Amino acid sequence: MPILGIDYEKCNNCNICLSVCPRLFSRDKEKDKIVFEDPHNTCNLDGRCIITCPSGAILHEDLGEVLSFKEAQVPSTLIPYEAMHKFMSAKRSIRGYKKKKVPRATMEQVLNSMKYAPTGANIRTLECTIISDDAIIKKLSESVMDALIASANPKYSEGAKQARELGFDTIFYGAPHIIIIHSANPGDNMNSTIALTYGMLSAQSLGLGACWR
């Protein structure tokens, strides 16, 4: 179990963990302290108790990176609204790409941002596949084009036919990389959209163009 308990030498009895996760934390009135108990393994692993604890008293393991910078407590101090608003307003869907591949380390930075995207019920069942092979990207694009041409909707079929005749990729626009989000959980339809939005904004901050498809 990733959450192991409470370090009472650090705990200041502030009740914050209890307020963010009353399912797993409760107050022992006789001992006048917060206790942790998860007999049915219902922890959703979102790490809120760890992040919000001001004294770092939550004992845990195997939860990956923990946000330890002080601004995590008050995110509004990180970026002024005016700067954030301009950044989001300047976001454009890019459909013209360079042939140059993006370094792996940079792609990992984008993925690292995506994993912090909110999900319904704090579930974490999304998986991600990155395709960088040009031949595979082209084959996947052609398969999608085939499906559009076979569509009963002329809006899609006729447009796809014209694009193919012109030799124009209207699916990936020659992008050097494709990020595909997938999951066996039906509820992840919306969660994947949110994660991709996080990814596009992260990519923009790194000088990369992206387009949601």
N, C-alpha and C positions, 0 to 999 in steps of 0.2 A: 504494500500500500504506500503510495508516494507521500501522503501526509502522515507523519508518524506521531505527532503529538505537540506538546507545548513545552518550551524551555522556560521553566518558572523562575530561573535566575534572571532572565531577560524580560519576562512578562511584566507589564506595568498595570495590568488589570483594567485596561481601557475599554473593553467590550467591543472593539471594532470588529474583531473576527466573528463575534456573535452576531453583529448586525449584518455583516455581508453574507454569512452562511449559517443561519439558525438551525439548519438540518443537522449539521455536524458538530456545532459548538453549543454548549449550554452552560448555565451558571450553577455551580454547586453552592447552594445557599448556606449549607452548614459550614463548608470550608471557605466560603466567600472567595471563590476563584472560578475562572473559566476552565471547562474541561472539554476535551475532544473525544468523540466516540463515533465510530463508523462501522458498526457490526455487520451491516448489510452491503458494505462496499459500494455506497451510493455517491461517493465523491466524483464530481464530473471533471476534475483535473484542470479547472480553469485558473487555478493559482491566485484567486482574488484575496484569499486570506493571507497569503505570503506577501503579496504586493502591498496590501493596505496596512499590515502590521507595522507600526512606527518603530518598534524596538527589535524587529527581526527575531521574534520569539517562536515562530512556527517551525517545527522540525519537519524536514521533508527530504526526499531523495528521488532521483530519476525523473525530475520534472523539467530538465533542460535549463535554458537560460532564465534567470530571474531578474526582473527589472529592479536594479538596486540604486539607480541614479535618483537624486532627491526630487527632481522635477516630476517623477512618475506620480508623486502624491498630488501634485497640482499641475496637470498638463497645460493649463492656460498660460503658465509662465514660460512655456517653451517657445511658442510662436504667437506673436500678436495677431489679433483677428484680421487686421488690415493686410498683413503679409500673407496669411493663410487664404484669405478671400481672393487676393490677386493671383496666387498660385493656382487655386482651383479654377478660377475664371479663365486662366490662360491655357487650361488643358485642352488639347486638340486631339481628335482621332486621326492618327497618321496612317496614310495609305501609300506612301512612297518611301522605300527603304534602301539603305546602302547594302551592298553585297558583303560588307565586312561583318564577321562574326563577333558577337559580344563575349568578352572574357567570362569564363566560368565563375570567377569570384564575383563579378558584377551581377550575374544572373542569380547567384546565391543571395546577394543582398536584397534583390527584389523578392525572392521567395521568403526570406526572413521577415520582411514586412507583411507579406500575405498571411503568414501564420497567426498574426495578431488580429486579423479581421474578426468582427463579432459574428456569432452564429445563433440561430434559434436554440434556446435551451442550453447554450454553451457546449453543444456537442462538437466533437472534433473528429469527423469521419471523412473529410475531404482528402483526396489524394491528387498528386500533381505529376504530370508527365511532360517533359520538355523534349521537343523534336528539333534537332539541329541539322539533320542530314537533308541536303537539298533534294535528293532523289525521292526520299520518303515524303517530304513536304509536297512535292509536285504530284506524287501519286495520290496522296490524300486529297489534294485540291481537285484533281481530276475525278476522283470518286464522288466528291460532294457535287461537282458540276454535273456528273451523270445523273445523280439523284434529282437535281433541280430540273434538268432537261426532261426527265421522266415524270415530273410533277404535273398534276392535272390543272394546276393554277398557271395560266398563261403569263401572268405577271412575272413569274420566276422562270418558267421554261423558255420563253422567248428571249428574255434577257440573257440567260445562260447560253443559249444557242449563239446569239450575236457575239457574246464575249469570246466564246470558243473559236468562232470564225475569225475573229480579230487577233486571236492568240493572246488574249488578255486574262490574267488571273484575277478574277473578282472575289476570290475566296480569301487568299492570304496576301495578295498583292506583292508577291516576291519577298516576303519577310524572311530574314535569315533564321529566325527561331519561332516556334509555336509553343505556347504553354496551354496544355489541355487539363482542365480540372474535371475529375470524375469521382464518382462515389456510388455505392450500392444503396445509400440512404435516400429515399425519395424526397425527404425534406431538405436535401442539399441543393435543390434547384436554385433557390434564392441565395443560399449561403455561398455558392460558387460565384454568383454575380458580385456579391460584396467583396469576396476575396480577390477577384480579378480587378475590381476597382481599386482596392488597396495596392495591387501590383502595378497598375498603370500609373498611379500617382507616385509611387516609389520610383518607377522607371523614369518618370519625368524629372524627378529631382536629381537623377543620375545622368540626365542629358539624353535619354533614350525615348524614341517615339513608340507608341503602342496603339492598338485598336482592338476594341472588344467585338468579338464576332459571335 
